[in-house]
Amino acid sequence: MARKPGPEPSLRSQWLGKILRDLRKSKGYNLNEAADFIQRDGTMLSRYENGEYPIRRSDVIALLTFYGVSDESVRAGVMQLCDDMWRTDWWDPYAEEYTRDFINVPWLESRADQICEYQALVLHGLLQTTAYAEAVIHNAEKHSATDEQMARWLELRVERQRVLTRDEPVPFKAVLEEHVLRRPMGSAQVMRNQLEHLLEIGQLGNAELRIMPTRYGPHSGHLGSFTLFRMPYQLSSVAYVESLGGGLYIESPRVERFEGAWEDLWKGALNHEQSNALIKAVLKET
């Protein structure tokens, strides 16, 4: 079957649709009135608003005008989201190899105002050295993927890390359980290099890593690892949870529970200096 032109429905198109729906309702227009203005029918506009189909840039501009949106910062935020929806970015060649629920992650990482990460089992992908990432991917996928597929996944993981070191890096915070530092992934040398890499990342002005000591508990992370993306403009924060069954995105109002859990974890973890000292101690043991 031939692939339809244009981007697939995504988190971006769903968010854009919600913003346009909220603007329409705030002005008291029904679907048919707004659809007539852009020379569409109400059913098509409904699909745009539900994120089922990506909306054209010209239609977004027309709707913003129809809804009386004159604030340039608001218009710029909406148009940025629209452009992101249609733009082909570096991660798109990987889309065929990942489920749609994951391929939104690189976009979220690239656009977030802040990334907050809690990991209870392994290091987050943005923190992994190439050798550590290779060990994680191989152990997880060796029975279900080819060497070529695993090589592509490793390539994507390494590419994603550029958000931490680009010209305008994303602010990144992470809370890691102490046993994550001690769980072997690959050889002892791989682990030594990985721990040294964590210390280097901790020196970046935009990144702060904190360790949750094993002695501290119970705490709000008992249900498992998660990533919290704090987004710009009118976009709500988004929590992402990954499992064997796929990825799950949680938005407002349920995301507030993750916000509360994150604050508890951040306060309960060792501070920056204490965390560095613990990483160095584990490094000596490795």
LUMTOR-413516 format. One record per residue (C-alpha): residue number from 1; residue in one letter; z, x, y. Coordinates in pm, 1 decimal. Example, Ala and Ser with C-alpha at 12.3 -4.5 7.8 and 13.67 -1.06 7.14 Angstrom:
BEGIN
<pt><i>1</i><aa>A</aa><z>780.0</z><x>1230.0</x><y>-450.0</y></pt>
<pt><i>2</i><aa>S</aa><z>714.0</z><x>1367.0</x><y>-106.0</y></pt>
***
This chain:
BEGIN
<pt><i>1</i><aa>M</aa><z>0.0</z><x>0.0</x><y>0.0</y></pt>
<pt><i>2</i><aa>A</aa><z>-96.5</z><x>138.0</x><y>340.8</y></pt>
<pt><i>3</i><aa>R</aa><z>191.6</z><x>224.5</x><y>564.5</y></pt>
<pt><i>4</i><aa>K</aa><z>230.6</z><x>4.8</x><y>872.6</y></pt>
<pt><i>5</i><aa>P</aa><z>165.6</z><x>175.0</x><y>1209.3</y></pt>
<pt><i>6</i><aa>G</aa><z>463.1</z><x>260.4</x><y>1425.0</y></pt>
<pt><i>7</i><aa>P</aa><z>816.6</z><x>358.4</x><y>1334.7</y></pt>
<pt><i>8</i><aa>E</aa><z>1020.2</z><x>188.8</x><y>1066.3</y></pt>
<pt><i>9</i><aa>P</aa><z>1306.7</z><x>-36.2</x><y>1177.4</y></pt>
<pt><i>10</i><aa>S</aa><z>1604.8</z><x>184.8</x><y>1248.9</y></pt>
<pt><i>11</i><aa>L</aa><z>1944.9</z><x>194.5</x><y>1406.8</y></pt>
<pt><i>12</i><aa>R</aa><z>1766.2</z><x>271.2</x><y>1732.3</y></pt>
<pt><i>13</i><aa>S</aa><z>1552.6</z><x>-43.8</x><y>1718.9</y></pt>
<pt><i>14</i><aa>Q</aa><z>1857.8</z><x>-252.3</x><y>1626.3</y></pt>
<pt><i>15</i><aa>W</aa><z>2053.3</z><x>-118.0</x><y>1923.7</y></pt>
<pt><i>16</i><aa>L</aa><z>1763.5</z><x>-165.2</x><y>2162.7</y></pt>
<pt><i>17</i><aa>G</aa><z>1718.1</z><x>-520.9</x><y>2039.1</y></pt>
<pt><i>18</i><aa>K</aa><z>2085.6</z><x>-598.2</x><y>2089.2</y></pt>
<pt><i>19</i><aa>I</aa><z>2080.0</z><x>-463.5</x><y>2446.7</y></pt>
<pt><i>20</i><aa>L</aa><z>1775.3</z><x>-674.2</x><y>2531.8</y></pt>
<pt><i>21</i><aa>R</aa><z>1930.2</z><x>-982.0</x><y>2369.0</y></pt>
<pt><i>22</i><aa>D</aa><z>2252.3</z><x>-935.5</x><y>2564.7</y></pt>
<pt><i>23</i><aa>L</aa><z>2058.3</z><x>-895.9</x><y>2890.0</y></pt>
<pt><i>24</i><aa>R</aa><z>1856.1</z><x>-1210.1</x><y>2820.3</y></pt>
<pt><i>25</i><aa>K</aa><z>2162.8</z><x>-1418.0</x><y>2743.0</y></pt>
<pt><i>26</i><aa>S</aa><z>2350.4</z><x>-1285.2</x><y>3046.7</y></pt>
<pt><i>27</i><aa>K</aa><z>2067.1</z><x>-1423.1</x><y>3264.7</y></pt>
<pt><i>28</i><aa>G</aa><z>2061.9</z><x>-1758.7</x><y>3085.5</y></pt>
<pt><i>29</i><aa>Y</aa><z>1706.4</z><x>-1734.1</x><y>2951.5</y></pt>
<pt><i>30</i><aa>N</aa><z>1609.9</z><x>-1869.7</x><y>2610.9</y></pt>
<pt><i>31</i><aa>L</aa><z>1377.8</z><x>-1686.6</x><y>2371.1</y></pt>
<pt><i>32</i><aa>N</aa><z>1065.5</z><x>-1879.1</x><y>2468.3</y></pt>
<pt><i>33</i><aa>E</aa><z>1112.4</z><x>-1820.6</x><y>2841.5</y></pt>
<pt><i>34</i><aa>A</aa><z>1145.2</z><x>-1444.9</x><y>2796.2</y></pt>
<pt><i>35</i><aa>A</aa><z>867.9</z><x>-1433.1</x><y>2537.3</y></pt>
<pt><i>36</i><aa>D</aa><z>626.0</z><x>-1616.2</x><y>2768.0</y></pt>
<pt><i>37</i><aa>F</aa><z>680.7</z><x>-1352.0</x><y>3035.8</y></pt>
<pt><i>38</i><aa>I</aa><z>562.7</z><x>-1071.7</x><y>2805.5</y></pt>
<pt><i>39</i><aa>Q</aa><z>296.4</z><x>-1295.7</x><y>2647.0</y></pt>
<pt><i>40</i><aa>R</aa><z>459.7</z><x>-1306.8</x><y>2304.0</y></pt>
<pt><i>41</i><aa>D</aa><z>595.5</z><x>-1596.3</x><y>2107.9</y></pt>
<pt><i>42</i><aa>G</aa><z>964.7</z><x>-1664.9</x><y>2061.4</y></pt>
<pt><i>43</i><aa>T</aa><z>958.7</z><x>-1568.4</x><y>1695.1</y></pt>
<pt><i>44</i><aa>M</aa><z>824.8</z><x>-1222.6</x><y>1771.5</y></pt>
<pt><i>45</i><aa>L</aa><z>1080.4</z><x>-1164.6</x><y>2048.3</y></pt>
<pt><i>46</i><aa>S</aa><z>1353.7</z><x>-1272.4</x><y>1806.8</y></pt>
<pt><i>47</i><aa>R</aa><z>1233.5</z><x>-1007.5</x><y>1561.6</y></pt>
<pt><i>48</i><aa>Y</aa><z>1239.7</z><x>-747.8</x><y>1838.3</y></pt>
<pt><i>49</i><aa>E</aa><z>1595.1</z><x>-844.3</x><y>1928.4</y></pt>
<pt><i>50</i><aa>N</aa><z>1706.3</z><x>-829.5</x><y>1564.8</y></pt>
<pt><i>51</i><aa>G</aa><z>1556.2</z><x>-483.2</x><y>1525.3</y></pt>
<pt><i>52</i><aa>E</aa><z>1312.5</z><x>-599.6</x><y>1258.8</y></pt>
<pt><i>53</i><aa>Y</aa><z>1014.2</z><x>-465.4</x><y>1454.4</y></pt>
<pt><i>54</i><aa>P</aa><z>1003.7</z><x>-188.0</x><y>1716.8</y></pt>
<pt><i>55</i><aa>I</aa><z>920.4</z><x>-320.2</x><y>2063.7</y></pt>
<pt><i>56</i><aa>R</aa><z>651.9</z><x>-160.0</x><y>2276.8</y></pt>
<pt><i>57</i><aa>R</aa><z>748.9</z><x>41.4</x><y>2582.8</y></pt>
<pt><i>58</i><aa>S</aa><z>546.8</z><x>-177.8</x><y>2818.5</y></pt>
<pt><i>59</i><aa>D</aa><z>725.7</z><x>-487.4</x><y>2689.5</y></pt>
<pt><i>60</i><aa>V</aa><z>1066.9</z><x>-325.2</x><y>2745.3</y></pt>
<pt><i>61</i><aa>I</aa><z>974.4</z><x>-240.5</x><y>3105.9</y></pt>
<pt><i>62</i><aa>A</aa><z>852.1</z><x>-596.6</x><y>3162.3</y></pt>
<pt><i>63</i><aa>L</aa><z>1167.3</z><x>-751.0</x><y>3016.7</y></pt>
<pt><i>64</i><aa>L</aa><z>1393.6</z><x>-529.9</x><y>3228.0</y></pt>
<pt><i>65</i><aa>T</aa><z>1204.5</z><x>-648.5</x><y>3534.6</y></pt>
<pt><i>66</i><aa>F</aa><z>1222.9</z><x>-1012.5</x><y>3421.6</y></pt>
<pt><i>67</i><aa>Y</aa><z>1599.0</z><x>-980.8</x><y>3367.8</y></pt>
<pt><i>68</i><aa>G</aa><z>1643.2</z><x>-831.5</x><y>3714.3</y></pt>
<pt><i>69</i><aa>V</aa><z>1772.4</z><x>-493.1</x><y>3596.3</y></pt>
<pt><i>70</i><aa>S</aa><z>1736.6</z><x>-271.6</x><y>3902.8</y></pt>
<pt><i>71</i><aa>D</aa><z>2007.4</z><x>-11.7</x><y>3834.1</y></pt>
<pt><i>72</i><aa>E</aa><z>1811.6</z><x>307.1</x><y>3762.2</y></pt>
<pt><i>73</i><aa>S</aa><z>2078.6</z><x>449.7</x><y>3531.7</y></pt>
<pt><i>74</i><aa>V</aa><z>2071.0</z><x>134.3</x><y>3318.4</y></pt>
<pt><i>75</i><aa>R</aa><z>1691.8</z><x>128.6</x><y>3307.5</y></pt>
<pt><i>76</i><aa>A</aa><z>1683.4</z><x>499.2</x><y>3219.3</y></pt>
<pt><i>77</i><aa>G</aa><z>1932.3</z><x>449.7</x><y>2936.0</y></pt>
<pt><i>78</i><aa>V</aa><z>1733.5</z><x>162.0</x><y>2787.1</y></pt>
<pt><i>79</i><aa>M</aa><z>1403.5</z><x>347.1</x><y>2819.6</y></pt>
<pt><i>80</i><aa>Q</aa><z>1552.3</z><x>660.3</x><y>2660.6</y></pt>
<pt><i>81</i><aa>L</aa><z>1647.3</z><x>451.1</x><y>2359.4</y></pt>
<pt><i>82</i><aa>C</aa><z>1299.6</z><x>298.0</x><y>2347.4</y></pt>
<pt><i>83</i><aa>D</aa><z>1132.3</z><x>638.9</x><y>2369.7</y></pt>
<pt><i>84</i><aa>D</aa><z>1359.3</z><x>774.6</x><y>2096.4</y></pt>
<pt><i>85</i><aa>M</aa><z>1258.6</z><x>483.0</x><y>1876.3</y></pt>
<pt><i>86</i><aa>W</aa><z>889.5</z><x>568.9</x><y>1900.6</y></pt>
<pt><i>87</i><aa>R</aa><z>903.3</z><x>946.8</x><y>1930.2</y></pt>
<pt><i>88</i><aa>T</aa><z>826.7</z><x>1165.9</x><y>1630.8</y></pt>
<pt><i>89</i><aa>D</aa><z>1105.9</z><x>1421.3</x><y>1616.8</y></pt>
<pt><i>90</i><aa>W</aa><z>1170.2</z><x>1732.0</x><y>1406.9</y></pt>
<pt><i>91</i><aa>W</aa><z>1352.4</z><x>1540.8</x><y>1130.6</y></pt>
<pt><i>92</i><aa>D</aa><z>1078.7</z><x>1280.8</x><y>1071.2</y></pt>
<pt><i>93</i><aa>P</aa><z>888.9</z><x>1490.2</x><y>812.0</y></pt>
<pt><i>94</i><aa>Y</aa><z>1202.0</z><x>1461.1</x><y>596.1</y></pt>
<pt><i>95</i><aa>A</aa><z>1209.5</z><x>1080.1</x><y>613.5</y></pt>
<pt><i>96</i><aa>E</aa><z>1024.3</z><x>1031.3</x><y>286.5</y></pt>
<pt><i>97</i><aa>E</aa><z>1285.4</z><x>1238.5</x><y>101.3</y></pt>
<pt><i>98</i><aa>Y</aa><z>1591.3</z><x>1060.9</x><y>237.0</y></pt>
<pt><i>99</i><aa>T</aa><z>1702.6</z><x>702.9</x><y>241.4</y></pt>
<pt><i>100</i><aa>R</aa><z>1670.8</z><x>528.3</x><y>575.6</y></pt>
<pt><i>101</i><aa>D</aa><z>2049.1</z><x>503.6</x><y>601.5</y></pt>
<pt><i>102</i><aa>F</aa><z>2078.3</z><x>884.3</x><y>621.5</y></pt>
<pt><i>103</i><aa>I</aa><z>1777.9</z><x>973.0</x><y>835.0</y></pt>
<pt><i>104</i><aa>N</aa><z>1950.5</z><x>807.0</x><y>1133.0</y></pt>
<pt><i>105</i><aa>V</aa><z>2219.7</z><x>1077.1</x><y>1115.6</y></pt>
<pt><i>106</i><aa>P</aa><z>2014.6</z><x>1360.8</x><y>1278.7</y></pt>
<pt><i>107</i><aa>W</aa><z>1927.5</z><x>1124.5</x><y>1563.4</y></pt>
<pt><i>108</i><aa>L</aa><z>2291.6</z><x>1028.2</x><y>1612.6</y></pt>
<pt><i>109</i><aa>E</aa><z>2390.1</z><x>1395.8</x><y>1608.3</y></pt>
<pt><i>110</i><aa>S</aa><z>2124.7</z><x>1478.8</x><y>1867.6</y></pt>
<pt><i>111</i><aa>R</aa><z>2217.8</z><x>1195.3</x><y>2106.1</y></pt>
<pt><i>112</i><aa>A</aa><z>2595.8</z><x>1168.4</x><y>2071.4</y></pt>
<pt><i>113</i><aa>D</aa><z>2823.1</z><x>1239.2</x><y>2365.4</y></pt>
<pt><i>114</i><aa>Q</aa><z>3072.0</z><x>1370.6</x><y>2109.0</y></pt>
<pt><i>115</i><aa>I</aa><z>3092.3</z><x>1409.6</x><y>1731.1</y></pt>
<pt><i>116</i><aa>C</aa><z>3433.2</z><x>1371.5</x><y>1565.7</y></pt>
<pt><i>117</i><aa>E</aa><z>3448.0</z><x>1466.9</x><y>1198.8</y></pt>
<pt><i>118</i><aa>Y</aa><z>3717.8</z><x>1425.7</x><y>936.8</y></pt>
<pt><i>119</i><aa>Q</aa><z>3656.7</z><x>1593.7</x><y>601.5</y></pt>
<pt><i>120</i><aa>A</aa><z>3885.3</z><x>1564.3</x><y>302.4</y></pt>
<pt><i>121</i><aa>L</aa><z>3665.5</z><x>1719.3</x><y>31.7</y></pt>
<pt><i>122</i><aa>V</aa><z>3402.6</z><x>1965.4</x><y>156.3</y></pt>
<pt><i>123</i><aa>L</aa><z>3296.7</z><x>2107.9</x><y>490.6</y></pt>
<pt><i>124</i><aa>H</aa><z>3073.4</z><x>1893.4</x><y>707.9</y></pt>
<pt><i>125</i><aa>G</aa><z>2705.2</z><x>1987.0</x><y>705.7</y></pt>
<pt><i>126</i><aa>L</aa><z>2713.5</z><x>2110.4</x><y>1066.3</y></pt>
<pt><i>127</i><aa>L</aa><z>2977.9</z><x>2368.0</x><y>968.7</y></pt>
<pt><i>128</i><aa>Q</aa><z>2824.2</z><x>2502.9</x><y>648.8</y></pt>
<pt><i>129</i><aa>T</aa><z>2665.0</z><x>2842.9</x><y>606.5</y></pt>
<pt><i>130</i><aa>T</aa><z>2332.6</z><x>2840.3</x><y>424.8</y></pt>
<pt><i>131</i><aa>A</aa><z>2489.7</z><x>2978.6</x><y>106.7</y></pt>
<pt><i>132</i><aa>Y</aa><z>2774.8</z><x>2725.5</x><y>110.9</y></pt>
<pt><i>133</i><aa>A</aa><z>2528.8</z><x>2440.1</x><y>176.1</y></pt>
<pt><i>134</i><aa>E</aa><z>2308.2</z><x>2558.6</x><y>-109.5</y></pt>
<pt><i>135</i><aa>A</aa><z>2606.9</z><x>2554.7</x><y>-346.8</y></pt>
<pt><i>136</i><aa>V</aa><z>2708.1</z><x>2203.0</x><y>-237.6</y></pt>
<pt><i>137</i><aa>I</aa><z>2356.3</z><x>2061.1</x><y>-270.0</y></pt>
<pt><i>138</i><aa>H</aa><z>2290.3</z><x>2229.0</x><y>-603.7</y></pt>
<pt><i>139</i><aa>N</aa><z>2614.5</z><x>2107.4</x><y>-759.5</y></pt>
<pt><i>140</i><aa>A</aa><z>2562.1</z><x>1752.8</x><y>-634.3</y></pt>
<pt><i>141</i><aa>E</aa><z>2191.0</z><x>1715.1</x><y>-709.4</y></pt>
<pt><i>142</i><aa>K</aa><z>2097.9</z><x>1956.5</x><y>-991.5</y></pt>
<pt><i>143</i><aa>H</aa><z>2057.8</z><x>1675.1</x><y>-1247.8</y></pt>
<pt><i>144</i><aa>S</aa><z>1856.0</z><x>1440.3</x><y>-1026.6</y></pt>
<pt><i>145</i><aa>A</aa><z>1639.1</z><x>1654.3</x><y>-797.2</y></pt>
<pt><i>146</i><aa>T</aa><z>1380.3</z><x>1929.4</x><y>-825.1</y></pt>
<pt><i>147</i><aa>D</aa><z>1425.7</z><x>2278.9</x><y>-684.0</y></pt>
<pt><i>148</i><aa>E</aa><z>1166.9</z><x>2192.1</x><y>-418.3</y></pt>
<pt><i>149</i><aa>Q</aa><z>1359.6</z><x>1883.0</x><y>-308.9</y></pt>
<pt><i>150</i><aa>M</aa><z>1686.1</z><x>2072.2</x><y>-287.1</y></pt>
<pt><i>151</i><aa>A</aa><z>1517.6</z><x>2342.2</x><y>-81.0</y></pt>
<pt><i>152</i><aa>R</aa><z>1395.0</z><x>2077.7</x><y>164.8</y></pt>
<pt><i>153</i><aa>W</aa><z>1741.1</z><x>1921.7</x><y>190.1</y></pt>
<pt><i>154</i><aa>L</aa><z>1889.5</z><x>2263.7</x><y>258.5</y></pt>
<pt><i>155</i><aa>E</aa><z>1629.4</z><x>2320.7</x><y>528.6</y></pt>
<pt><i>156</i><aa>L</aa><z>1720.7</z><x>1993.0</x><y>697.7</y></pt>
<pt><i>157</i><aa>R</aa><z>2091.3</z><x>2070.4</x><y>684.2</y></pt>
<pt><i>158</i><aa>V</aa><z>2040.5</z><x>2406.4</x><y>854.3</y></pt>
<pt><i>159</i><aa>E</aa><z>1810.6</z><x>2255.1</x><y>1118.9</y></pt>
<pt><i>160</i><aa>R</aa><z>2070.8</z><x>1991.4</x><y>1207.5</y></pt>
<pt><i>161</i><aa>Q</aa><z>2317.9</z><x>2262.7</x><y>1305.8</y></pt>
<pt><i>162</i><aa>R</aa><z>2117.4</z><x>2348.0</x><y>1616.5</y></pt>
<pt><i>163</i><aa>V</aa><z>2289.2</z><x>2064.4</x><y>1805.0</y></pt>
<pt><i>164</i><aa>L</aa><z>2596.1</z><x>2290.6</x><y>1827.1</y></pt>
<pt><i>165</i><aa>T</aa><z>2413.6</z><x>2587.5</x><y>1983.1</y></pt>
<pt><i>166</i><aa>R</aa><z>2126.0</z><x>2439.0</x><y>2183.9</y></pt>
<pt><i>167</i><aa>D</aa><z>2110.0</z><x>2472.2</x><y>2565.8</y></pt>
<pt><i>168</i><aa>E</aa><z>2315.8</z><x>2153.0</x><y>2608.6</y></pt>
<pt><i>169</i><aa>P</aa><z>2524.4</z><x>2153.3</x><y>2290.1</y></pt>
<pt><i>170</i><aa>V</aa><z>2697.0</z><x>1843.1</x><y>2159.1</y></pt>
<pt><i>171</i><aa>P</aa><z>3078.3</z><x>1850.8</x><y>2188.6</y></pt>
<pt><i>172</i><aa>F</aa><z>3212.1</z><x>1867.2</x><y>1833.5</y></pt>
<pt><i>173</i><aa>K</aa><z>3561.5</z><x>1818.8</x><y>1694.0</y></pt>
<pt><i>174</i><aa>A</aa><z>3660.2</z><x>1842.9</x><y>1330.3</y></pt>
<pt><i>175</i><aa>V</aa><z>3975.3</z><x>1788.9</x><y>1128.8</y></pt>
<pt><i>176</i><aa>L</aa><z>3960.9</z><x>1956.6</x><y>788.3</y></pt>
<pt><i>177</i><aa>E</aa><z>4211.0</z><x>1914.3</x><y>508.9</y></pt>
<pt><i>178</i><aa>E</aa><z>4371.4</z><x>2246.8</x><y>417.7</y></pt>
<pt><i>179</i><aa>H</aa><z>4246.5</z><x>2230.7</x><y>59.4</y></pt>
<pt><i>180</i><aa>V</aa><z>3886.8</z><x>2218.0</x><y>187.2</y></pt>
<pt><i>181</i><aa>L</aa><z>3935.0</z><x>2581.2</x><y>289.2</y></pt>
<pt><i>182</i><aa>R</aa><z>4050.0</z><x>2674.7</x><y>-58.7</y></pt>
<pt><i>183</i><aa>R</aa><z>3803.5</z><x>2478.8</x><y>-272.1</y></pt>
<pt><i>184</i><aa>P</aa><z>3548.2</z><x>2732.9</x><y>-403.8</y></pt>
<pt><i>185</i><aa>M</aa><z>3183.8</z><x>2660.3</x><y>-331.5</y></pt>
<pt><i>186</i><aa>G</aa><z>2978.8</z><x>2943.4</x><y>-471.8</y></pt>
<pt><i>187</i><aa>S</aa><z>3111.5</z><x>3295.8</x><y>-511.4</y></pt>
<pt><i>188</i><aa>A</aa><z>3414.7</z><x>3450.0</x><y>-343.5</y></pt>
<pt><i>189</i><aa>Q</aa><z>3178.7</z><x>3624.0</x><y>-101.6</y></pt>
<pt><i>190</i><aa>V</aa><z>3019.7</z><x>3290.6</x><y>-10.6</y></pt>
<pt><i>191</i><aa>M</aa><z>3365.8</z><x>3154.6</x><y>69.3</y></pt>
<pt><i>192</i><aa>R</aa><z>3461.5</z><x>3460.5</x><y>272.8</y></pt>
<pt><i>193</i><aa>N</aa><z>3144.2</z><x>3431.1</x><y>479.1</y></pt>
<pt><i>194</i><aa>Q</aa><z>3206.0</z><x>3060.4</x><y>522.0</y></pt>
<pt><i>195</i><aa>L</aa><z>3561.1</z><x>3107.0</x><y>647.8</y></pt>
<pt><i>196</i><aa>E</aa><z>3444.0</z><x>3375.4</x><y>890.6</y></pt>
<pt><i>197</i><aa>H</aa><z>3176.4</z><x>3131.5</x><y>1008.9</y></pt>
<pt><i>198</i><aa>L</aa><z>3442.7</z><x>2868.4</x><y>1081.7</y></pt>
<pt><i>199</i><aa>L</aa><z>3626.3</z><x>3117.1</x><y>1301.6</y></pt>
<pt><i>200</i><aa>E</aa><z>3302.6</z><x>3189.9</x><y>1487.8</y></pt>
<pt><i>201</i><aa>I</aa><z>3231.4</z><x>2820.5</x><y>1542.8</y></pt>
<pt><i>202</i><aa>G</aa><z>3583.5</z><x>2779.5</x><y>1675.5</y></pt>
<pt><i>203</i><aa>Q</aa><z>3492.9</z><x>3024.2</x><y>1950.7</y></pt>
<pt><i>204</i><aa>L</aa><z>3209.2</z><x>2805.7</x><y>2078.4</y></pt>
<pt><i>205</i><aa>G</aa><z>3300.6</z><x>2634.2</x><y>2400.1</y></pt>
<pt><i>206</i><aa>N</aa><z>3185.9</z><x>2296.3</x><y>2269.5</y></pt>
<pt><i>207</i><aa>A</aa><z>3357.8</z><x>2303.1</x><y>1927.4</y></pt>
<pt><i>208</i><aa>E</aa><z>3717.5</z><x>2276.8</x><y>1814.5</y></pt>
<pt><i>209</i><aa>L</aa><z>3834.4</z><x>2280.5</x><y>1454.2</y></pt>
<pt><i>210</i><aa>R</aa><z>4179.2</z><x>2171.8</x><y>1343.4</y></pt>
<pt><i>211</i><aa>I</aa><z>4329.7</z><x>2198.1</x><y>997.0</y></pt>
<pt><i>212</i><aa>M</aa><z>4538.6</z><x>1920.4</x><y>844.9</y></pt>
<pt><i>213</i><aa>P</aa><z>4814.5</z><x>2099.5</x><y>647.9</y></pt>
<pt><i>214</i><aa>T</aa><z>4879.1</z><x>1976.2</x><y>297.0</y></pt>
<pt><i>215</i><aa>R</aa><z>5244.9</z><x>1921.0</x><y>382.8</y></pt>
<pt><i>216</i><aa>Y</aa><z>5159.0</z><x>1656.6</x><y>644.8</y></pt>
<pt><i>217</i><aa>G</aa><z>5137.2</z><x>1300.2</x><y>520.7</y></pt>
<pt><i>218</i><aa>P</aa><z>5078.3</z><x>1023.2</x><y>481.7</y></pt>
<pt><i>219</i><aa>H</aa><z>4814.5</z><x>992.0</x><y>751.8</y></pt>
<pt><i>220</i><aa>S</aa><z>4524.0</z><x>767.4</x><y>850.6</y></pt>
<pt><i>221</i><aa>G</aa><z>4260.9</z><x>962.7</x><y>657.4</y></pt>
<pt><i>222</i><aa>H</aa><z>4381.5</z><x>850.8</x><y>316.1</y></pt>
<pt><i>223</i><aa>L</aa><z>4073.0</z><x>632.0</x><y>262.6</y></pt>
<pt><i>224</i><aa>G</aa><z>3832.8</z><x>925.6</x><y>286.5</y></pt>
<pt><i>225</i><aa>S</aa><z>3602.3</z><x>1133.1</x><y>504.9</y></pt>
<pt><i>226</i><aa>F</aa><z>3408.2</z><x>991.7</x><y>800.0</y></pt>
<pt><i>227</i><aa>T</aa><z>3207.9</z><x>1092.5</x><y>1106.0</y></pt>
<pt><i>228</i><aa>L</aa><z>3263.4</z><x>923.1</x><y>1440.2</y></pt>
<pt><i>229</i><aa>F</aa><z>2975.1</z><x>937.4</x><y>1688.4</y></pt>
<pt><i>230</i><aa>R</aa><z>3069.7</z><x>858.6</x><y>2047.7</y></pt>
<pt><i>231</i><aa>M</aa><z>2745.1</z><x>746.8</x><y>2207.7</y></pt>
<pt><i>232</i><aa>P</aa><z>2619.1</z><x>737.7</x><y>2567.9</y></pt>
<pt><i>233</i><aa>Y</aa><z>2520.1</z><x>447.9</x><y>2792.9</y></pt>
<pt><i>234</i><aa>Q</aa><z>2609.6</z><x>100.4</x><y>2655.2</y></pt>
<pt><i>235</i><aa>L</aa><z>2595.3</z><x>207.7</x><y>2292.2</y></pt>
<pt><i>236</i><aa>S</aa><z>2917.7</z><x>160.9</x><y>2103.1</y></pt>
<pt><i>237</i><aa>S</aa><z>3076.5</z><x>436.4</x><y>1899.5</y></pt>
<pt><i>238</i><aa>V</aa><z>2949.7</z><x>449.3</x><y>1541.4</y></pt>
<pt><i>239</i><aa>A</aa><z>3133.6</z><x>561.8</x><y>1231.0</y></pt>
<pt><i>240</i><aa>Y</aa><z>2933.3</z><x>695.2</x><y>938.4</y></pt>
<pt><i>241</i><aa>V</aa><z>3070.9</z><x>701.5</x><y>585.0</y></pt>
<pt><i>242</i><aa>E</aa><z>2878.5</z><x>864.8</x><y>302.2</y></pt>
<pt><i>243</i><aa>S</aa><z>2920.9</z><x>780.9</x><y>-65.9</y></pt>
<pt><i>244</i><aa>L</aa><z>2732.9</z><x>802.2</x><y>-394.4</y></pt>
<pt><i>245</i><aa>G</aa><z>2600.9</z><x>453.1</x><y>-319.9</y></pt>
<pt><i>246</i><aa>G</aa><z>2452.2</z><x>557.5</x><y>13.6</y></pt>
<pt><i>247</i><aa>G</aa><z>2554.4</z><x>577.5</x><y>376.0</y></pt>
<pt><i>248</i><aa>L</aa><z>2729.6</z><x>308.3</x><y>576.4</y></pt>
<pt><i>249</i><aa>Y</aa><z>2732.4</z><x>267.4</x><y>954.8</y></pt>
<pt><i>250</i><aa>I</aa><z>3023.0</z><x>84.8</x><y>1116.4</y></pt>
<pt><i>251</i><aa>E</aa><z>2991.4</z><x>-41.3</x><y>1472.4</y></pt>
<pt><i>252</i><aa>S</aa><z>3208.1</z><x>-240.7</x><y>1711.1</y></pt>
<pt><i>253</i><aa>P</aa><z>3444.0</z><x>-413.6</x><y>1656.3</y></pt>
<pt><i>254</i><aa>R</aa><z>3520.1</z><x>-255.9</x><y>1317.3</y></pt>
<pt><i>255</i><aa>V</aa><z>3466.2</z><x>96.3</x><y>1449.0</y></pt>
<pt><i>256</i><aa>E</aa><z>3791.6</z><x>64.8</x><y>1646.4</y></pt>
<pt><i>257</i><aa>R</aa><z>3980.2</z><x>123.9</x><y>1321.9</y></pt>
<pt><i>258</i><aa>F</aa><z>3807.3</z><x>460.4</x><y>1285.1</y></pt>
<pt><i>259</i><aa>E</aa><z>3887.0</z><x>545.3</x><y>1647.6</y></pt>
<pt><i>260</i><aa>G</aa><z>4254.2</z><x>484.1</x><y>1575.0</y></pt>
<pt><i>261</i><aa>A</aa><z>4243.0</z><x>686.0</x><y>1253.6</y></pt>
<pt><i>262</i><aa>W</aa><z>4074.8</z><x>973.6</x><y>1434.5</y></pt>
<pt><i>263</i><aa>E</aa><z>4340.9</z><x>986.5</x><y>1706.8</y></pt>
<pt><i>264</i><aa>D</aa><z>4613.3</z><x>996.2</x><y>1440.3</y></pt>
<pt><i>265</i><aa>L</aa><z>4437.6</z><x>1274.7</x><y>1248.9</y></pt>
<pt><i>266</i><aa>W</aa><z>4373.5</z><x>1482.3</x><y>1562.1</y></pt>
<pt><i>267</i><aa>K</aa><z>4736.5</z><x>1460.7</x><y>1671.1</y></pt>
<pt><i>268</i><aa>G</aa><z>4870.5</z><x>1532.5</x><y>1322.1</y></pt>
<pt><i>269</i><aa>A</aa><z>4657.1</z><x>1840.9</x><y>1256.5</y></pt>
<pt><i>270</i><aa>L</aa><z>4750.8</z><x>2195.9</x><y>1350.9</y></pt>
<pt><i>271</i><aa>N</aa><z>4645.3</z><x>2299.9</x><y>1698.9</y></pt>
<pt><i>272</i><aa>H</aa><z>4360.0</z><x>2544.0</x><y>1761.0</y></pt>
<pt><i>273</i><aa>E</aa><z>4569.6</z><x>2861.2</x><y>1740.5</y></pt>
<pt><i>274</i><aa>Q</aa><z>4762.8</z><x>2747.0</x><y>1432.2</y></pt>
<pt><i>275</i><aa>S</aa><z>4441.5</z><x>2639.1</x><y>1260.9</y></pt>
<pt><i>276</i><aa>N</aa><z>4278.6</z><x>2976.4</x><y>1325.2</y></pt>
<pt><i>277</i><aa>A</aa><z>4584.9</z><x>3151.1</x><y>1185.1</y></pt>
<pt><i>278</i><aa>L</aa><z>4566.3</z><x>2942.6</x><y>868.2</y></pt>
<pt><i>279</i><aa>I</aa><z>4193.9</z><x>3007.2</x><y>824.6</y></pt>
<pt><i>280</i><aa>K</aa><z>4260.1</z><x>3381.3</x><y>858.2</y></pt>
<pt><i>281</i><aa>A</aa><z>4541.6</z><x>3360.3</x><y>602.9</y></pt>
<pt><i>282</i><aa>V</aa><z>4315.4</z><x>3184.8</x><y>352.4</y></pt>
<pt><i>283</i><aa>L</aa><z>4044.5</z><x>3440.0</x><y>424.5</y></pt>
<pt><i>284</i><aa>K</aa><z>4282.6</z><x>3720.5</x><y>322.3</y></pt>
<pt><i>285</i><aa>E</aa><z>4356.5</z><x>3536.9</x><y>-3.4</y></pt>
<pt><i>286</i><aa>T</aa><z>3990.3</z><x>3484.6</x><y>-88.2</y></pt>
***
